[in-house]
């Protein structure tokens, strides 16, 4: 019986490795970096983004090295409004908790920068649409740190080319799994706010950006975890 269980877990581990390494399979996006100065990010007790970045260029990196490096150009970023739930600012250092449930959308052009530089995979279309994993009754935090306002929120893709999958040369399919969005807002034209609750004006950035960092593809992680646990349990018997 134990031998059969052990073989089953070994098979699961091998399947997970094959899913992540074989040709013609899903290539998961690892990182998206978008520089977006000039964003108005706070107004009327809400955090939101609606920015046409124009000529600014973003980068997308995926598993597999330089073959899977891409440029995102002529892009537009929107983040639905997240209203202020509470203000924890103290001593002139801003910190605010904002409700979740918002949708993030990135539209524009997606091109390969290494393997096929002339190949446009998305042209003036929806590259990614995702919704916060936090509900509209849960909160996430924006806070002042050094010279900027920083925050993190987790999202699940719901639509767009990276949700449906982009078929690449050779048959691999480029997709994005759940990810963490790292927000970085540098205050302009005045310094960062001392609080959010009493700030009645709008805040925009002189520099800053948005970084999307992929959460490990859950199916593969679970398969590897279960396989590892099974082997450890068997070793301890």
Secondary structure, 3 states (H helix, E strand, C coil): CHHHHHHHHHHHHHHHHHHHHCCCCEEEEEEEEEECCCCEEEECCEEEEEEECCCCCEEEEECCHHHHEEEEEEEEEEEEEEEEEEECCECCECEEEEECCCEEEEEEEEEECCCCCCCEEEEEEEEEEEEECCCCCCEEEEEEECCEEEEEEEEEEEECHHHHCEECCCCCEEECCCEEEEEEEEEECCCCCCCCCCCCCCEEEEEEEEEEEECCCHHHHHHHHHHHHHHHHHHHC
